[in-house]
Amino acid sequence: MDTLNQLMHGFAVAITPLNLMWALVGCFLGTAIGVLPGIGPALTVAMLLPLTAKVEPTAAMIMFAGIYYGAMYGGSTTSILMNTPGESSTMITAMEGNLMAKRGRAGPALATAAIGSFVAGTIATVLLSMFAPVAADFALQFGPGEYFMIMLLAFTTVSAVLGSSLLRGMTSLFIGLAIGLVGMDSLSGQTRYTGGVQELYDGIDIVVVAVGLFAVGEALFNAFFPQADGGINKPGPVMMTRQDWKRSIPAWLRGTAIGFPFGLIPAGGAEIPTFLSYASEKKLSAHPEEFGKSGAIEGVAGPEAANNATVTAALAPLLTLGIPTSSTTAILLAAFQNYNLQPGPMLFQTSGDLVWGLLASLYIGNVMLLVLNLPAIGLWVRMLRIPTPLLYGGILIFASLGAYGIRQSAFDLLLLFAIGLLGMAMRRFDFPTAPVIVGMILGPLAEKQLRNALSISQGDWSQFVRHPISASILALTVAVVVVPRLLGWLARRSATREMADGAR
């Protein structure tokens, strides 16, 4: 009952005219920019991060919730119409949705994606409202040692999941850790790694790094390494037939059931649940011959629901433990830090209005997005026809204005484009950028918690294995590294044996 009362209070915060306006602005901007080719939710949020510099914290978080959801909707639109997934979790949507679009069924594909996202997002938000406070209460039992082990788990999982290899992910993470060390030591007050540059005494601004890596890096990559443009399909009527509804509703529910638990796990990524949902729909469908051939509507409905349920549930580890489990939640963590707010169990105690207003705004944002997206399909298609040079030129201008507006510093502009070049190089050589943001944000916090833990234990490192919670988290961290490699080795060994037996 207490949770229900707090949620009702959150609705009272979220439905004020000003906050409703920011929710609508976030939904519209997130969808409008997320629908552009190759631009996923993380890049959209990073680009729009500077907009909230002067906005009140609760309103800013509500706006970012709208941007977060809007960009997810937009990513499915560009995946279906242009076969251009904004991120890896929408690859399945691109596969089946674009096949439907080529058959002149883009309307039903877009509709099932939008409605399925609404259904999954709403169900996941209800579950999030129920589970987030419980997780926060449990997290209150954590001390400095447990928090350090959680951050170590976050470093490991983000590096392992978001990179094409553990080595590349760890390399990106260490770049972020190095950037996070620049500036003033939070405990001793001494400056470090500044090279005597006064602009670096306060550290490197997270917004500059996020916008540089994602927005500027993406624009420079497309300028130096232009990609082949996909064809644009005319969506046609939006209406779904009765048969489409009959096939979509079970897929939405199954996708939600698969996606939500994966979002709660602080291991990151919506790729696994979307692939699992796709495999389930293909196995259960009465029309398996449509998959990969003419486009099956279940292949859009299920994965889209799984994707949105996962990204909604991913707010639980972010809000309760301060662990970002994806590129987008890493940028959202940066948004919280802009307002000197540290997500974690105490956030529910110290900023209850903000947290519950944010959760309530997710319900409102889902409805707003459904109302905005179904009638606006034709508008998004016209926006996709913006020439690529103009599109990315606009991104560079927008990013430069945003970075300069933070401190009105020309040095920040130079830093922005230097980091943009780094982002371009990382994209070119397939290094993930999200671990850089995670390392930069969580690195100083992990250092502080480690030093506090060792100070309390008088330098006794065995505390990390003597305390049950920290020991369990350490074991999970080791498992994240070891188990996938062990399973891969066993699979290769089994394949080798089968080949040897076949040769005989």
C-alpha positions, 0 to 999 in steps of 0.5 A: 500500500505504501508503494501505491501511495508513493506512486500516486504522489509521483503521479501528482508530481508528473501531471503538473502542467510544466512536467507534462510539457517536458514529458511531451517535449522529450517524447517528441524529440526522442522520437524525431531524432531516434527515427533518423538512420543509424541514431540509437537511443544512447546517441539521442540522449547524449545529443539532447543532454545539454538541453536540460542544463538549466531545467529543474531536476525532476522536470529534466529526468521526466524529459529524459524518460520521454527521450529514452522511450521516444528514441526506442520507438524511433529506432524501430521505425528506421529499422522497419523502413530503412533496414537500419537498426539504431542499435544491435537490439533492433536488428531482429526488428530490421530483419522481419520488419523490413521484409514486411515493408518491402511487401507493402506491409510497413503500416502493420509492422510499424503499428505492431511495433508501436502498440507492442512497445506500449503494452510491454512498456506499461506492463514493465513499468507496473512491475518496475514500480513494485520491484524497485523499492524492494531492491532499494531496501535490500541495497541499503544493507550494502557498505563500501566493500559491497559497493566497490564489488558491485562497481567491479561487476558493472565494469566486467559485465559492461566490458564483456557484454557491450564489446565484440570481445572482452579485450576490446571492452576492457580497453574502452573501460580503461580509457574511461577510467583514465579520463575519470582520473583527470582533475581533483582527487575527491579525498586529498584535494590534489589535482592529477593528470591535468598537465597544468591546464586550468580548465582540467582542474575540475575534471572533464565534463561528462556531457562533453565526453558523451556528446563527443563519443556518440554524436560527434564520433558518429558524424565524423565516422559517416563523413570519413567512412560513408555507408551505403544508403538503404531504400525508403519504403512507403508505409501505406495504411497503419491499420492492422487486420484482425489476423494481425492482432490475433498473431501479435497479442500473444507475441507481445505478452511473451516478449514482455515475459522474456524481456523484463527479467533480463532488464533486472539483471545488472549484466546489460544488453537487450540483444539476448532477450530479443533473440530469445523472443524471436526464436520463441516466436519462430518455433511457436508460430503457425506460419514459420515459412514467413520468417526470413522470407516474406516477413512475419508480424510475430517476428516484429511484435515479440522482439519489440516487446522484449526490447522495450520490457528490457530497457524499462526494467534496466532502470531498476539497477540504475535507480536502486544500485547506480549500475548502468546496464546499457549505453543509454542508461550510462548516459542517463547516469551522466544526466543524474550526475549533472544534478549532483544526484547519485542513483542508489538506494538512498535516492529513494530516501533523499529524492523521493519526489524525483524518483516516483515522479519519474516512474509515474512519467513512464506511464504517461510517456507510454500513452503520449508515444502511442498517440504521437507515433501512430498518426505521425508515421508519414512525418517520420518517413519524410524526415528520413529523406534528409540528405546524409551530409545535411543530417550529420552537419546539423548534428555537429552544429547542435553538439558544438552549441551544446558543449560550448553552452555548458561553461562557455569555454572554447577549450571544451569545443577543442576537447569535444572534437578531440574526443569525437576523433577518438569516438570515430577511431573506436567505431572504425576499429569496433571498440565499444564506446559505452564502457568509456562512459561507465568507466568515467562515471563509476571509476572515481566512485569505485576508487572512493568506495575502495579507499573507504572500505580499506580504511574501515578494515585497516587495509584488510583485503580479505573483507571482500571474501569474508562478507557474504554479499561482497563474496557473492558479487565477486563470484558472479563477476568471475562467472561473467568472465569464465562461464562464457569462455568455458561454454565456448570451449566446450562447444568447440570441443564438441564440434571438433569431435563431431567432425572427427567422427564424421571423417571416420 
